[in-house]
């Protein structure tokens, strides 16, 4: 079994998705508290770069996923179109 390398920030413990095209943490971030939900970021047709991480929010140890986006309009698009299962 391979072990994923975690990334620690001030707010999160992150594990990058192997499907990420861009392996960066971008400025605009949306935490969704659904750790097992499949989020297909390509279907949002963002204008900028984006990445997805499995995440543990350190303030309350809540597990979920963190979507990071390069552009503020992409953050708004994700927030308005995202619907949990």
Secondary structure, DSSP 8 states (H G I E B T S, - for coil): -----EEE-SSEEEEE-TT-SS-S--SEEEEES-TT----GGGG--SS-EEEEEEEETTTTEEEEEEEESSHHHHHHHHHH----
